[in-house]
Amino acid sequence: MTLELNTANTVFQSHGWLSSYPESVRSKVLACGRPRKFSAFDTLYRLGDTSDGIYGIIDGRVTVSIPSDAGTIYDCYVGRPGFWVGDLALFSKATRLVSLSAATDVSSWFLPQSRLHELVRLEPELISMFYALSHRNMATSMRIMANLAIPDNTRRLAAWLLFSDDGLAKSGNWIEVSQEQIGMQNAMSLPTIRRLLKRLENNGLIELGYGRVRVTNHDKLLAFSRS
């Protein structure tokens, strides 16, 4: 447990929500939790489930999925190390609004709802942390929606690449994602995605790999997306 807690702290002090808080606060929050591991394609929770806590990703990737009014499932976001999710239903006694599944093998840190309720009862000033987490995740959701509203396919794809690059531990690292997943998250067909990715690569803005892509010139890609 101590080794796993140390690993969690190493990740969360560098990336994501908890990285903006001092060690004294971060340790109190992490002490409420415990490690949970999942295999690829496991479901962490489903839309409509009763909330039992929040998850922080230590290693691997998770997919956030929402239903459309047409009855289809939309994979809207991929969470990477440092990502925390499950906050919206935490104190509201509401059910889950999204489904969360493991895109790869995943190591996570789970903070049970009951332990967090006790923490904020004893130290009520800490509740602002969880409002900050909800604010952070809402900002991500709004950025996804705004990017999807970009009418030009190539610029919408460029915006998605910039958005994904911003979520990495270091800009320019590989984004592990299939072209099919890129198409789904950008509401484009696979042939269209392949053609547009190749165009961006030929222009020196990105590099393509097997099941991955990386932004090679962030500033030029940003300028292109806004042109």
Residue pairs with C-beta under 8 A, 6 or more apart in sequence:
1 34
1 35
4 35
5 30
5 31
5 35
7 58
7 107
8 30
8 33
8 35
8 56
8 58
8 109
9 26
9 27
9 30
11 58
11 59
11 81
11 82
12 18
12 19
12 26
12 30
12 56
12 58
12 82
12 109
13 19
13 23
13 26
14 82
14 169
15 81
15 82
15 169
16 56
16 81
16 82
16 83
16 84
17 56
17 82
17 84
17 129
17 132
17 133
17 136
18 26
18 29
18 30
18 56
18 84
19 82
20 132
21 29
21 129
25 126
25 129
28 119
28 123
28 126
29 111
29 119
29 126
29 129
30 109
30 111
32 111
32 112
32 115
32 116
32 118
32 119
33 53
33 56
33 109
33 110
33 111
33 112
33 115
34 109
34 110
34 112
35 58
35 107
35 108
35 109
35 110
36 55
36 107
36 108
36 109
36 110
37 105
37 106
37 107
37 108
38 44
38 60
38 102
38 105
38 106
38 108
39 102
39 105
40 102
40 103
40 104
40 105
40 106
41 101
41 102
42 101
42 102
42 106
43 99
43 100
43 101
43 102
44 55
44 62
44 100
44 101
44 102
44 106
44 108
45 52
45 86
45 96
45 99
45 100
46 96
46 99
47 65
47 66
47 67
47 95
47 96
47 97
47 98
47 99
48 95
48 96
49 95
49 96
50 89
50 95
50 96
51 86
51 89
51 90
51 92
51 93
51 94
51 95
51 96
51 113
52 112
52 113
53 86
53 90
53 110
53 111
53 112
53 113
53 115
53 116
54 84
54 85
54 86
54 87
54 90
54 110
54 111
54 113
54 116
54 133
55 62
55 84
55 85
55 86
55 100
55 108
55 109
55 110
55 111
56 82
56 83
56 84
56 108
56 109
56 110
56 111
57 79
57 80
57 81
57 82
57 83
57 84
57 106
57 107
57 108
58 81
58 107
58 108
58 109
59 81
59 105
59 106
59 107
60 81
60 102
60 103
60 104
60 105
60 106
60 107
61 78
61 79
61 80
61 102
61 103
61 104
61 106
61 176
62 78
62 79
62 83
62 85
62 100
62 101
62 102
62 103
62 106
62 108
63 75
63 77
63 78
63 79
63 100
63 101
63 102
63 103
64 75
64 76
64 77
64 78
64 79
64 85
64 98
64 99
64 100
65 73
65 74
65 75
65 76
65 98
65 99
65 100
65 101
66 73
66 74
66 76
66 97
66 98
66 99
67 73
67 74
68 74
73 99
74 184
75 181
75 184
75 185
76 98
76 141
76 144
76 185
77 140
77 144
77 185
78 103
78 164
78 177
78 181
79 85
80 167
80 168
80 169
81 169
82 169
83 167
84 133
84 137
85 98
85 100
85 137
86 96
86 100
87 130
87 133
87 134
87 137
88 94
88 97
88 134
88 137
89 95
89 96
89 97
90 113
90 116
90 130
91 117
91 127
91 130
104 176
116 130
119 126
120 126
120 127
120 130
143 163
144 163
147 156
147 159
147 160
147 163
148 156
148 186
148 187
150 156
150 159
153 186
153 188
153 192
153 196
154 196
154 199
154 200
155 224
155 225
155 227
156 186
156 188
157 182
157 186
157 188
157 193
157 196
157 197
157 200
158 200
158 205
158 221
158 224
158 225
159 225
160 182
160 185
160 186
161 175
161 200
161 206
161 213
161 215
161 221
162 215
162 218
162 221
162 222
162 225
164 175
164 177
165 171
165 172
165 175
165 214
165 215
165 218
168 175
171 215
171 218
172 214
172 215
172 216
172 218
173 214
174 209
174 212
174 213
174 214
175 212
175 213
175 214
175 215
176 211
176 212
177 211
177 212
177 213
178 211
179 190
179 193
179 194
179 197
180 190
180 193
182 193
182 197
182 213
183 189
183 190
183 192
183 193
186 193
188 196
197 206
197 208
197 213
198 208
200 206
200 221
201 207
201 208
203 224
204 216
204 217
204 220
205 215
205 216
205 217
205 220
205 221
205 224
206 213
206 214
206 215
206 216
206 221
207 213
207 214
207 216
215 221
